[in-house]
């Protein structure tokens, strides 16, 4: 995955994420815009979006952080 794809998925995550959204719902919503993207790449893009947007929208950044951490923990088990 190149940087432009990572940025595009990160932008989609920032638009889509809402409080209380489950990781499964978030993955499904992102895949509507980016068919075939792997969960691992969505988690990577979430970390990128957190870093890029933390100061602009702390609430969405916290929601993405929870998602990204949950996905990374799941993948390592």
C-alpha positions as CSV (number, residue, x, y, z in Angstrom):
1,X,0.0,0.0,0.0
2,X,1.4,3.3,-1.0
3,X,1.2,6.6,0.8
4,X,-1.6,8.0,-1.3
5,X,-3.8,4.9,-0.6
6,X,-3.0,5.2,3.1
7,X,-4.0,8.9,3.0
8,X,-7.3,8.1,1.1
9,X,-8.3,5.4,3.6
10,X,-7.4,7.6,6.5
11,X,-9.5,10.4,5.1
12,X,-12.4,8.0,4.7
13,X,-12.0,6.9,8.3
14,X,-12.1,10.4,9.6
15,X,-15.3,11.1,7.6
16,X,-17.0,7.8,8.6
17,X,-16.1,7.2,12.2
18,X,-18.7,8.1,14.8
19,X,-18.9,7.6,18.6
20,X,-20.1,4.1,19.5
21,X,-19.3,2.6,16.1
22,X,-18.1,-0.9,16.3
23,X,-14.9,-2.0,14.6
24,X,-16.9,-4.3,12.3
25,X,-19.2,-1.5,11.3
26,X,-16.2,0.8,10.6
27,X,-14.4,-1.9,8.4
28,X,-17.6,-2.5,6.5
29,X,-18.1,1.2,5.8
30,X,-14.5,1.7,4.7
31,X,-14.7,-1.3,2.4
32,X,-17.7,0.3,0.7
33,X,-15.4,3.1,-0.5
34,X,-12.3,1.0,-0.8
35,X,-13.3,-2.5,-1.9
36,X,-10.8,-5.2,-1.2
37,X,-8.7,-3.3,1.4
38,X,-7.4,-5.5,4.2
39,X,-8.2,-5.0,7.8
40,X,-4.5,-4.6,8.5
41,X,-4.3,-1.7,6.0
42,X,-7.4,-0.1,7.6
43,X,-5.7,-0.3,11.0
44,X,-2.5,1.2,9.6
45,X,-4.5,4.0,8.0
46,X,-6.3,4.6,11.3
47,X,-2.9,5.2,13.0
48,X,-1.9,7.5,10.2
49,X,-5.2,9.4,10.5
50,X,-4.8,9.7,14.3
51,X,-1.3,11.3,13.9
52,X,-2.4,13.6,11.1
53,X,-5.7,14.8,12.7
54,X,-5.3,14.5,16.5
55,X,-5.2,18.3,17.0
56,X,-8.1,19.0,14.6
57,X,-10.7,16.5,15.9
58,X,-9.7,14.9,19.2
59,X,-13.0,13.0,19.5
60,X,-12.7,11.2,16.2
61,X,-9.0,10.6,16.9
62,X,-9.9,8.8,20.1
63,X,-12.5,6.7,18.3
64,X,-10.0,5.7,15.7
65,X,-7.4,5.0,18.3
66,X,-9.7,2.5,20.0
67,X,-10.4,0.8,16.7
68,X,-6.7,0.7,15.6
69,X,-5.5,-0.7,18.9
70,X,-8.3,-3.3,19.0
71,X,-7.4,-4.4,15.4
72,X,-3.7,-4.6,16.1
73,X,-4.2,-6.5,19.3
74,X,-6.5,-9.0,17.5
75,X,-4.0,-9.5,14.6
76,X,-1.1,-10.3,16.9
77,X,-3.0,-13.0,18.8
